[in-house]
Amino acid sequence: MGSKVRIEFRRVWKRFPARGRGGGEVSAVEDVSLAVRDGEVVSIIGPSGCGKSTLLNMGAGLYLPSAGEVYVDGEPVAGPNPHVAFMLQKDLLLPWRSIRENVELGLEIRRVPAADRRARAVALIERCHLTGFESHYPHQLSGGMRQRAALARTLAVDPTVLLMDEPFSALDAQTKMVLQQDLAQTVAEEGKTALFITHDLVESIALSDRILVMSARPGRIVTEIPVSIPGREAPIRRRLDTRVGPLAARLMEELHIGEAMPAEAF
């Protein structure tokens, strides 16, 4: 893990116009500061609606902060950034394009020559265990295979920073663990930096170097927990470590899971 900061949020606030006749504003996140170093994977957990996705949208340049600043590789984020790639819960593959053509999409937008983008796509399709399905269309693949294709498309543009918003939440438990393994190995081998949102506490432990816990809206970072369990590149093995259970219990305590809380907090 390098010492260089790849993505940083400095005292970031984000407010949105309030709905309804009253007008005014609603704060989604307040005074959030965090930094993710080169090659590091950091997970963010917190109640639904606490601003986790809003942070990632600002990191990708899709939203600008109401206050504060976001930096990627030391440069302020003022719009969509070519060094950042975003992977969402839904694969969002284009149904009229083959799997290889979907993987090539970002490279095509960047006007990479056809031969180069095809070579990059084929290599990533192999890495993501989709060899033989290059010419298939999204509707011909299972949900897990579609998400593999989405991961390949995300990696194709060779981003410095991966922003991942619950990318495996719609998958069954077994497929999720396999894709976690693929992601972890790829991040480790290619030295990628990732900021990862999840509601799955064990997933956050399995994949991360650090876990940031956010409060209910307006979201603030209330706790930072390092994951000292070895083997981030092998999350299936890491899950079996006896330290996972106590750490998951601590995360539940930090989130007040099991305590009496208003339903809207989750």
C-alpha positions in Angstrom: 0.0 0.0 0.0 1.4 3.4 -1.0 1.5 6.6 0.9 0.1 8.7 -1.8 -3.5 9.9 -1.3 -5.6 8.9 -4.3 -9.0 10.3 -3.3 -9.7 12.8 -0.5 -12.8 14.6 0.8 -12.0 17.7 2.8 -14.8 18.9 5.1 -17.4 18.1 2.5 -21.1 19.1 2.9 -23.9 18.3 0.5 -27.3 19.9 0.7 -30.3 19.3 -1.6 -33.5 21.4 -2.1 -36.2 20.1 0.3 -39.3 18.7 -1.4 -42.7 20.2 -0.6 -44.1 23.7 -0.2 -41.8 24.6 2.7 -38.7 24.9 0.5 -35.4 25.1 2.3 -32.6 22.5 2.1 -31.9 19.1 3.4 -28.4 18.1 4.5 -27.3 14.7 3.1 -23.7 14.8 4.5 -22.1 17.2 6.9 -18.4 18.0 7.4 -17.0 14.7 6.1 -13.3 14.3 5.7 -11.6 11.1 4.6 -8.6 10.1 2.5 -7.9 6.8 0.7 -4.3 6.0 -0.1 -2.8 4.3 -3.1 -3.7 0.6 -3.2 -6.1 0.8 -0.2 -9.7 -0.5 0.0 -11.9 1.4 2.3 -15.5 0.5 3.0 -18.3 2.8 4.1 -21.2 1.5 6.1 -24.1 3.2 7.7 -27.9 3.5 7.8 -29.9 3.8 4.6 -30.1 7.4 3.5 -27.1 8.6 5.5 -25.3 10.0 2.4 -23.0 7.1 1.4 -24.0 7.2 -2.2 -23.9 11.0 -2.2 -20.2 10.8 -1.2 -19.4 8.5 -4.1 -21.3 10.7 -6.5 -19.2 13.6 -5.4 -16.1 11.5 -5.8 -17.1 10.7 -9.3 -17.8 14.4 -10.1 -21.5 13.8 -10.7 -22.4 16.2 -7.8 -20.3 19.1 -6.6 -20.1 19.7 -2.8 -22.2 22.4 -1.3 -19.1 23.1 0.8 -15.7 21.6 1.1 -13.6 20.0 -1.7 -12.9 16.6 -3.2 -9.6 15.7 -4.7 -8.4 12.9 -6.9 -4.6 12.5 -7.2 -4.3 16.0 -5.6 -6.5 17.7 -8.3 -9.8 19.2 -7.3 -12.8 17.3 -8.8 -14.9 19.7 -10.8 -16.7 17.2 -13.0 -16.5 13.6 -14.3 -12.9 12.5 -13.8 -11.2 10.1 -16.3 -9.2 8.6 -13.4 -12.3 7.4 -11.6 -14.6 4.5 -12.5 -18.0 3.9 -10.8 -19.7 0.5 -10.4 -23.3 0.4 -9.2 -25.7 -2.2 -7.9 -27.2 -2.7 -11.3 -24.9 -3.8 -14.1 -26.5 -1.3 -16.6 -25.1 -3.2 -19.6 -26.5 -2.0 -22.9 -28.8 -4.8 -24.2 -28.0 -4.2 -27.9 -24.3 -4.6 -27.4 -22.5 -7.9 -27.0 -20.5 -8.5 -23.8 -17.2 -7.6 -25.5 -18.8 -4.4 -26.9 -20.1 -3.5 -23.5 -16.6 -3.9 -22.0 -15.2 -1.7 -24.7 -17.7 1.1 -24.2 -15.6 3.4 -22.0 -12.6 2.9 -24.3 -14.7 3.6 -27.3 -15.9 6.9 -25.7 -12.3 7.8 -25.1 -11.6 7.0 -28.8 -9.1 4.3 -28.1 -8.3 2.5 -31.4 -10.4 -0.5 -32.2 -7.6 -3.0 -32.1 -6.4 -1.7 -28.7 -9.7 -1.6 -27.0 -10.6 -5.1 -28.3 -7.3 -6.5 -26.9 -8.0 -4.8 -23.5 -11.6 -6.1 -23.5 -10.6 -9.7 -24.3 -7.9 -9.7 -21.6 -10.4 -8.5 -19.0 -13.1 -10.9 -20.1 -10.6 -13.7 -19.5 -9.7 -12.2 -16.1 -13.3 -12.0 -15.1 -14.0 -15.6 -16.2 -16.2 -14.8 -19.1 -14.2 -16.4 -21.9 -16.5 -17.9 -24.4 -19.3 -15.4 -23.7 -17.7 -12.5 -25.6 -20.4 -12.5 -28.3 -23.4 -13.2 -26.0 -25.8 -10.4 -25.1 -26.7 -9.4 -21.6 -30.1 -11.2 -21.6 -28.3 -14.4 -22.3 -26.2 -14.2 -19.1 -27.0 -14.9 -15.4 -27.0 -12.0 -12.9 -23.6 -13.0 -11.6 -22.1 -13.1 -15.1 -23.6 -9.8 -16.0 -22.0 -8.3 -12.9 -18.7 -9.8 -13.9 -19.1 -8.1 -17.3 -19.8 -4.8 -15.5 -16.6 -5.2 -13.4 -14.6 -5.8 -16.6 -16.1 -2.7 -18.1 -15.2 -0.7 -15.0 -11.6 -1.9 -15.1 -11.3 -1.5 -18.9 -10.6 2.3 -18.6 -7.7 1.6 -16.2 -9.0 3.9 -13.5 -6.8 5.0 -10.6 -9.8 4.9 -8.2 -12.7 2.5 -8.1 -16.0 3.8 -6.6 -18.3 0.9 -5.8 -21.9 1.3 -4.6 -23.1 -2.1 -3.3 -22.0 -3.8 -6.5 -22.9 -7.3 -5.3 -26.0 -6.6 -3.2 -28.4 -8.2 -5.8 -26.6 -11.5 -6.0 -27.1 -14.7 -4.1 -24.6 -15.4 -1.3 -22.5 -17.9 -3.2 -22.1 -15.8 -6.3 -21.4 -12.8 -4.2 -18.5 -14.5 -2.5 -17.0 -15.6 -5.8 -17.2 -12.1 -7.2 -15.7 -10.7 -4.0 -12.8 -13.0 -4.6 -12.4 -11.9 -8.2 -12.6 -8.2 -7.2 -10.1 -8.6 -4.3 -7.5 -10.4 -6.5 -7.9 -7.9 -9.3 -7.5 -4.9 -6.9 -4.4 -6.5 -5.3 -2.7 -7.5 -8.6 -3.4 -4.2 -10.4 -2.8 -2.0 -7.3 -6.2 -0.3 -7.5 -7.6 2.0 -4.9 -11.2 1.5 -4.0 -13.9 3.2 -1.9 -16.7 0.6 -1.4 -20.2 1.0 0.0 -22.0 -2.0 1.5 -24.7 -2.9 4.0 -23.1 -6.3 4.4 -20.9 -6.1 7.5 -19.0 -9.3 6.8 -18.4 -8.1 3.2 -16.9 -4.9 4.5 -14.6 -6.9 6.8 -13.7 -9.4 4.0 -12.7 -6.8 1.4 -11.3 -3.8 3.4 -8.2 -2.3 5.0 -10.4 0.1 6.9 -14.1 0.5 7.6 -15.7 4.0 8.1 -19.0 4.1 10.0 -21.5 6.9 9.2 -24.2 8.3 11.3 -27.9 8.6 10.3 -28.7 11.6 8.1 -27.1 14.1 7.9 -24.2 11.7 7.5 -21.0 12.1 9.4 -18.1 9.7 9.9 -18.4 8.7 13.5 -15.9 5.8 13.7 -12.9 4.5 11.7 -12.1 0.8 12.3 -8.9 -0.8 10.8 -9.2 -4.4 9.7 -6.0 -6.1 10.9 -7.0 -9.6 9.7 -4.5 -10.7 7.0 -5.4 -11.8 3.5 -7.5 -9.0 2.0 -6.7 -10.5 -1.4 -8.4 -13.7 -0.4 -11.7 -12.7 1.2 -13.2 -16.2 1.3 -10.3 -17.3 3.5 -10.5 -14.1 5.5 -14.2 -14.8 6.3 -13.1 -17.9 8.1 -10.9 -16.1 10.6 -12.1 -16.2 14.2 -11.7 -12.4 14.5 -14.5 -11.7 11.9 -17.3 -12.5 14.4 -16.2 -10.1 17.1 -15.4 -7.4 14.5 -18.9 -7.8 13.0 -20.4 -7.5 16.5 -18.5 -4.3 17.0 -19.8 -2.9 13.7 -23.4 -3.8 14.8 -22.8 -1.9 18.0 -21.5 1.1 16.1 -24.6 1.0 14.0 -26.9 0.5 17.0 -28.4 -2.6 15.4 -30.8 -4.2 17.7 -31.4 -1.1 19.7 -34.8 0.7 19.5 -34.4 3.1 16.6 -37.0 4.8 14.4 -37.8 2.8 11.3 -36.7 5.7 9.0 -33.1 5.4 10.3 -32.8 2.2 8.2 
